[in-house]
Amino acid sequence: MPDETAPGPGPVAPLPVAPLSVTTLEGGELPEGLLDAVVAYEDALRRDDAAALADAFEPGPGSVRVDAQGVLVGHDAITAFRARRGGAPARRVEECHVRVLDPGSAVVVTVNAPAGGGRGVVTQLWRRGAGQPWRIATAHVQAPRPAVDTRVWRVVGGPLVPARASSGPLAGRTVAVKDLFAVAGHAIGAGVPAWLAEQPVETRSAPAVELLLAAGASVAGLAQTDEFAYSVAGRNGSWGTPPNGAVPGALPGGSSSGPASAVAPGQADVGLGTDTGGSVRVPASYQGLWGLRTTHGAVPREGLLPLAPSFDTVGWLTRDAATLRAAAEVSLGAAPAVPTGRGPSGSSGPSVVVDPRVLAAVEPDVAAAFTEVVDALVGDGRLPGPAAVEVGDLGVLLELFRVVQAAEAWRSHGRWIEAHPGVLSPDVAARFAVGAGVDAEQEQEARVGLAEARRALDAVLGDAVLLLPSASSAAPRLDASPEEVDRVRGATLRLTCLAGITGRPAVSAPLLRVAGGPVGLCLVGPRGSDLALVDLAASLVG
């Protein structure tokens, strides 16, 4: 959006101080220093002066900033939101209307003309205490809506691809397709502009796309992804970080970040994504959506740019369980519908299991929320009392997963990356560098370890449903340090790798809530139980 959340300030003329039209409402006199503070704030926006912008808002928990994406409460949240927005787009203030409330407070309404066109309106409550400068207590930003938010979408249409049928389970629904799938008439971008520039136009759409079109859905557009889909954070150094539709100023989750950020605010009904190490479940968790990672291989992967084929799966993100169920049903086709049932080691015990030690890998507030929700669902009879199991050492399992994933990722894209040094963001480049360093012996050892881990997990889980949080925390803030983002990523992958190692389906249902935002409740079921798993998750709501 062309407001302070969008990336990239372009060339901008100096702020028009002299010809600025200032109107004081109801004949009040303009308080000394107020207009200077307003001008200084606009100039700080133009320069992307984070320190000056932080100082412009009242300190403490009471300051508020509102825009179309949500409400930020408190100076810390507002400052964090600004830290990684990449600067405000150029805008020229053309009008300024002031209503003086008393000598120490005034409402200021400015009308601005963004370089991208249209008109924006910013309404602010400015206050000053004795001996203090003017600062903003409350701000409401109303910006003209762009045709395309390139942080979310690479290309959109009206629609981009029409439905193949006028009726069907998804009739009238729109789909945001992750920019890894082939869509006829368009190249695959993979979140990397330099890659996109070299790719041919696809002549046919991927089967996963065609299945949705045949069910009555239309493709709204191609949605952004993290670079080569090798992330679960949602940052993109080339196109900008998509907004989190549930938590302003937070990371959206990746690598299906674009589809999630299109679905959350209602720009699309279905996000068609992929999940290798959590790339559907994590954005679903961070943005309060429903998400399904399908049984490995259950949905055709032809026409899908690979990352790590041993783990790559197709999945969907939606705002409700019914739409998720419809997308899954039309896409799984002849895939066997395996019910959830038997407990560990094929016993006739409980069909729901948990590993209490898994909660040690998540933040304390997430562990508390998980326990509270599961206890409540058991208490009202919507879930049987879960049996305790031991899935193994999560650190060891993750390391085995990472080695194989890294080796396959390098095999998929290493030659191109070597020919284009410096193109990728440092964090993504570092992951590929790890893959480049995995030799054949290390990869084979990890594959043997993974096969053993899969057999052990299958013996432990049987046909039961494993319950765990979808992510280790709520979405990290945009200004979180690279070290913090990496820490959260590692903790979350300890959870998400379980489905990847076993090839099992996993549903993220938006049932948990902590102070930082939504967190998904994840249900991992036996292979082939995708539809039954969605039905079970849906039964837990309400």
Secondary structure as the mmCIF struct_conf table of DSSP 4:
data_model
#
loop_
_struct_conf.conf_type_id
_struct_conf.id
_struct_conf.beg_label_comp_id
_struct_conf.beg_label_asym_id
_struct_conf.beg_label_seq_id
_struct_conf.end_label_comp_id
_struct_conf.end_label_asym_id
_struct_conf.end_label_seq_id
BEND BEND1 ASP A 3 ASP A 3
TURN_TY1_P TURN_TY1_P1 GLU A 4 THR A 5
BEND BEND2 ALA A 6 PRO A 7
HELX_LH_PP_P HELX_LH_PP_P1 ALA A 13 LEU A 15
TURN_TY1_P TURN_TY1_P2 VAL A 17 PRO A 19
STRN STRN1 SER A 21 THR A 24
HELX_RH_3T_P HELX_RH_3T_P1 LEU A 25 GLY A 27
HELX_LH_PP_P HELX_LH_PP_P2 GLY A 28 PRO A 31
TURN_TY1_P TURN_TY1_P3 GLU A 32 GLY A 33
HELX_RH_AL_P HELX_RH_AL_P1 LEU A 34 ARG A 47
TURN_TY1_P TURN_TY1_P4 ASP A 48 ASP A 48
HELX_RH_AL_P HELX_RH_AL_P2 ALA A 50 ALA A 56
STRN STRN2 PHE A 57 PHE A 57
HELX_LH_PP_P HELX_LH_PP_P3 GLU A 58 GLU A 58
BEND BEND3 PRO A 59 GLY A 60
TURN_TY1_P TURN_TY1_P5 PRO A 61 GLY A 62
STRN STRN3 VAL A 64 ASP A 67
TURN_TY1_P TURN_TY1_P6 ALA A 68 GLN A 69
STRN STRN4 GLY A 70 VAL A 73
BEND BEND4 GLY A 74 GLY A 74
HELX_RH_AL_P HELX_RH_AL_P3 HIS A 75 ALA A 83
TURN_TY1_P TURN_TY1_P7 ARG A 84 ARG A 84
BEND BEND5 ARG A 85 ARG A 85
HELX_LH_PP_P HELX_LH_PP_P4 ALA A 88 ALA A 90
STRN STRN5 ARG A 91 ASP A 102
TURN_TY1_P TURN_TY1_P8 PRO A 103 GLY A 104
STRN STRN6 SER A 105 PRO A 114
TURN_TY1_P TURN_TY1_P9 ALA A 115 GLY A 116
BEND BEND6 GLY A 117 GLY A 118
STRN STRN7 GLY A 120 ARG A 127
TURN_TY1_P TURN_TY1_P10 ALA A 130 GLY A 131
STRN STRN8 ARG A 135 GLN A 142
HELX_LH_PP_P HELX_LH_PP_P5 PRO A 144 PRO A 146
BEND BEND7 ALA A 147 ALA A 147
TURN_TY1_P TURN_TY1_P11 THR A 150 VAL A 152
STRN STRN9 TRP A 153 VAL A 161
BEND BEND8 ARG A 164 ARG A 164
BEND BEND9 SER A 166 GLY A 168
TURN_TY1_P TURN_TY1_P12 PRO A 169 GLY A 172
STRN STRN10 THR A 174 LYS A 178
TURN_TY1_P TURN_TY1_P13 ASP A 179 LEU A 180
STRN STRN11 PHE A 181 PHE A 181
TURN_TY1_P TURN_TY1_P14 ALA A 184 GLY A 185
BEND BEND10 HIS A 186 HIS A 186
TURN_TY1_P TURN_TY1_P15 ALA A 190 GLY A 191
HELX_RH_AL_P HELX_RH_AL_P4 PRO A 193 LEU A 196
TURN_TY1_P TURN_TY1_P16 ALA A 197 GLU A 198
HELX_LH_PP_P HELX_LH_PP_P6 GLN A 199 GLU A 202
BEND BEND11 THR A 203 ARG A 204
HELX_RH_AL_P HELX_RH_AL_P5 PRO A 207 ALA A 214
TURN_TY1_P TURN_TY1_P17 ALA A 215 GLY A 216
STRN STRN12 SER A 218 ALA A 223
HELX_LH_PP_P HELX_LH_PP_P7 GLN A 224 GLN A 224
BEND BEND12 ASP A 226 ASP A 226
HELX_RH_3T_P HELX_RH_3T_P2 GLU A 227 ALA A 229
BEND BEND13 VAL A 232 ALA A 233
TURN_TY1_P TURN_TY1_P18 GLY A 237 TRP A 239
HELX_LH_PP_P HELX_LH_PP_P8 THR A 241 ASN A 244
BEND BEND14 GLY A 245 VAL A 247
TURN_TY1_P TURN_TY1_P19 PRO A 248 GLY A 249
STRN STRN13 ALA A 250 ALA A 250
BEND BEND15 GLY A 254 SER A 256
HELX_RH_AL_P HELX_RH_AL_P6 SER A 257 VAL A 263
TURN_TY1_P TURN_TY1_P20 ALA A 264 GLY A 266
BEND BEND16 GLN A 267 GLN A 267
BEND BEND17 ASP A 269 ASP A 269
STRN STRN14 VAL A 270 ASP A 275
BEND BEND18 THR A 276 GLY A 278
TURN_TY1_P TURN_TY1_P21 SER A 279 VAL A 280
HELX_RH_AL_P HELX_RH_AL_P7 ARG A 281 GLN A 287
TURN_TY1_P TURN_TY1_P22 GLY A 288 GLY A 288
STRN STRN15 TRP A 290 ARG A 293
HELX_LH_PP_P HELX_LH_PP_P9 THR A 294 THR A 295
TURN_TY1_P TURN_TY1_P23 HIS A 296 GLY A 297
BEND BEND19 ALA A 298 VAL A 299
TURN_TY1_P TURN_TY1_P24 GLU A 302 GLY A 303
STRN STRN16 LEU A 304 LEU A 304
BEND BEND20 LEU A 307 LEU A 307
TURN_TY1_P TURN_TY1_P25 PRO A 309 PHE A 311
STRN STRN17 THR A 313 THR A 318
BEND BEND21 ARG A 319 ASP A 320
HELX_RH_AL_P HELX_RH_AL_P8 ALA A 321 LEU A 332
TURN_TY1_P TURN_TY1_P26 GLY A 333 ALA A 334
BEND BEND22 ALA A 335 ALA A 335
HELX_LH_PP_P HELX_LH_PP_P10 VAL A 338 THR A 340
HELX_RH_3T_P HELX_RH_3T_P3 PRO A 344 GLY A 346
BEND BEND23 SER A 348 GLY A 349
BEND BEND24 SER A 351 SER A 351
STRN STRN18 VAL A 352 VAL A 354
HELX_RH_3T_P HELX_RH_3T_P4 PRO A 356 ALA A 361
BEND BEND25 VAL A 362 VAL A 362
HELX_RH_AL_P HELX_RH_AL_P9 PRO A 364 GLY A 379
TURN_TY1_P TURN_TY1_P27 ASP A 380 GLY A 381
BEND BEND26 ARG A 382 LEU A 383
HELX_LH_PP_P HELX_LH_PP_P11 PRO A 384 PRO A 386
STRN STRN19 ALA A 387 ALA A 388
HELX_RH_AL_P HELX_RH_AL_P10 LEU A 394 ALA A 419
BEND BEND27 HIS A 420 HIS A 420
TURN_TY1_P TURN_TY1_P28 PRO A 421 GLY A 422
BEND BEND28 LEU A 424 LEU A 424
HELX_RH_AL_P HELX_RH_AL_P11 PRO A 426 ALA A 436
TURN_TY1_P TURN_TY1_P29 GLY A 437 GLY A 437
HELX_RH_AL_P HELX_RH_AL_P12 ALA A 440 LEU A 461
TURN_TY1_P TURN_TY1_P30 GLY A 462 ASP A 463
HELX_LH_PP_P HELX_LH_PP_P12 ALA A 464 ALA A 464
STRN STRN20 VAL A 465 PRO A 469
BEND BEND29 SER A 470 ALA A 474
HELX_LH_PP_P HELX_LH_PP_P13 ALA A 475 PRO A 476
STRN STRN21 ARG A 477 ARG A 477
TURN_TY1_P TURN_TY1_P31 LEU A 478 ASP A 479
HELX_RH_AL_P HELX_RH_AL_P13 PRO A 482 THR A 502
TURN_TY1_P TURN_TY1_P32 GLY A 503 GLY A 503
STRN STRN22 ALA A 506 VAL A 514
TURN_TY1_P TURN_TY1_P33 ALA A 515 GLY A 516
STRN STRN23 GLY A 517 VAL A 524
TURN_TY1_P TURN_TY1_P34 ARG A 527 GLY A 528
HELX_RH_AL_P HELX_RH_AL_P14 ASP A 530 ALA A 538
TURN_TY1_P TURN_TY1_P35 SER A 539 LEU A 540
#
